[in-house]
Amino acid sequence: MGKNQRKYLKSLETLVYLANKDQRQYWILKTIYLADKEHLKRYGRMISNDSYRAMKQGPVPSLAYDIIKNVRGDGWYVFSDPEPSTALRVPDNQTVQPLRGANLGLLSATEIECLDYAYNSTKKLNFGQLKRLTHDKAYNAVEQDEEISLENIIMTLDNGKDILDYLHE
């Protein structure tokens, strides 16, 4: 399996996993961001290696959002093996519904741990609270619609300097 296919499958299964817990699209996308940050903090790597864009309502994982748009019918990218529409249903701009359980064989125990941690941190927040939480220094360091650098994301972490040193070794 190639790197891009692995990244796609990881993003798809992350979406399915979280959609089985909460179907609010905004919460799912922000939970992915927070889970990636937590996994970076604890284990020195992101879950799916997705890139993030600073969109109007906060950081958005690009590939995960492209998958949602594809299922919704307004995306540019075509995904297959499996088709994302066999795993998710996106009836509107606010809801992501799972059509199956997540393939946990594609998510490690540490990834599930950080997804659950982030989900438990976000599930009771209202829109404004979640927006404030994710509009962090990394988000604010770039203009709207620009890519947020991994270095900026890492530097929002308590141990960011150590993680940068580790990644540059």
C-alpha positions in Angstrom: 0.0 0.0 0.0 1.4 3.4 -1.0 1.8 6.4 1.2 -1.1 8.3 -0.3 -3.5 5.3 0.0 -2.4 4.7 3.6 -3.1 8.5 4.3 -6.5 8.3 2.6 -7.5 5.1 4.5 -6.4 6.6 7.8 -8.4 9.8 7.2 -11.4 7.8 6.1 -11.4 5.5 9.1 -10.8 8.5 11.5 -13.9 10.1 10.0 -15.9 6.9 10.4 -14.6 6.4 13.9 -15.6 9.9 15.1 -18.9 9.9 13.1 -19.9 6.8 15.2 -19.5 9.0 18.3 -20.8 12.4 17.0 -22.3 13.3 13.7 -21.7 17.1 13.9 -19.3 17.8 11.0 -17.7 20.8 12.8 -17.0 18.8 15.9 -15.5 15.9 13.9 -13.1 18.1 12.0 -12.0 20.0 15.1 -11.7 16.8 17.1 -9.3 15.4 14.4 -7.2 18.6 14.8 -7.0 18.2 18.5 -6.4 14.4 18.3 -3.5 15.1 15.9 -2.0 17.6 18.3 -2.4 15.2 21.2 -0.8 12.4 19.3 2.1 14.7 18.3 2.5 15.7 22.0 2.5 12.1 23.3 4.1 10.1 20.4 5.8 12.6 18.1 3.7 12.0 15.1 0.2 12.9 13.7 -2.5 10.3 13.1 -3.0 10.6 9.4 -0.4 13.1 8.4 -3.1 15.3 6.9 -2.3 18.9 6.3 -4.4 21.7 7.9 -5.9 24.9 6.4 -6.8 27.9 8.3 -10.4 28.2 7.2 -12.9 30.8 8.5 -14.2 28.7 11.4 -10.8 27.2 12.3 -8.2 24.6 11.3 -9.5 22.0 8.9 -7.8 18.7 8.0 -7.6 19.0 4.2 -7.9 15.4 3.1 -10.6 14.6 5.6 -12.6 17.6 4.4 -12.0 16.6 0.8 -13.5 13.1 1.7 -16.6 14.8 3.2 -17.0 17.0 0.2 -16.7 14.0 -2.1 -19.4 12.1 -0.3 -21.6 15.3 -0.2 -21.2 15.5 -4.0 -19.4 18.8 -4.3 -15.8 17.7 -4.1 -13.2 17.7 -6.9 -11.3 14.6 -5.8 -12.3 11.1 -6.7 -11.5 8.5 -4.0 -11.8 4.7 -4.4 -10.8 1.5 -2.8 -13.0 1.9 -0.9 -15.4 4.6 -2.2 -16.0 7.0 0.8 -19.7 6.8 0.1 -19.7 3.2 1.2 -18.5 4.4 4.7 -20.2 7.7 5.2 -23.3 9.7 4.3 -23.2 13.5 4.3 -26.8 14.7 3.9 -26.0 18.4 4.5 -23.2 20.8 5.5 -23.5 20.0 9.1 -23.8 16.2 9.4 -21.6 13.2 8.8 -23.3 9.9 9.3 -21.4 6.6 9.5 -22.7 3.7 7.3 -20.5 1.2 9.2 -18.1 0.9 12.1 -14.5 2.0 11.7 -11.9 -0.5 10.6 -9.9 -0.5 13.8 -7.2 -2.5 12.1 -6.2 0.7 10.4 -6.0 2.7 13.6 -3.4 2.0 16.2 -4.1 1.8 19.9 -2.4 5.2 20.5 -4.4 6.8 17.7 -7.7 5.6 19.2 -6.5 6.7 22.6 -5.9 10.3 21.3 -9.1 10.3 19.2 -11.0 9.4 22.3 -9.2 11.9 24.4 -9.9 14.7 21.9 -13.5 13.6 21.5 -14.1 13.6 25.3 -12.5 17.1 25.4 -14.9 18.5 22.7 -18.2 16.6 23.0 -19.8 19.0 25.5 -18.4 22.2 24.1 -20.7 24.6 22.3 -19.7 26.0 18.9 -18.1 29.2 20.4 -16.1 27.2 23.0 -14.8 24.8 20.3 -14.0 27.6 18.0 -12.0 29.4 20.7 -10.2 26.2 21.6 -9.0 25.6 18.0 -8.2 29.2 17.1 -4.8 28.7 18.6 -1.4 30.3 17.8 -0.9 28.0 14.9 -4.2 29.0 13.3 -3.6 32.7 14.0 -0.1 32.6 12.5 -1.4 32.4 8.9 -4.0 34.1 6.8 -7.4 32.6 6.1 -7.3 29.6 3.7 -3.5 29.2 4.0 -1.9 26.0 5.1 -0.9 25.8 8.8 2.7 24.6 9.1 3.4 21.5 11.1 6.1 23.4 12.9 3.5 26.0 14.0 1.1 23.3 15.2 4.0 21.6 17.1 4.9 24.9 18.8 1.5 25.2 20.4 2.3 22.1 22.5 3.9 22.2 25.9 6.7 20.0 24.7 6.8 21.5 21.2 10.6 22.3 21.2 11.4 18.7 22.2 9.2 17.3 19.5 10.8 19.6 16.8 14.2 18.5 18.0 13.1 14.8 17.8 11.7 15.2 14.3 14.8 16.9 13.1 17.1 14.2 14.4 
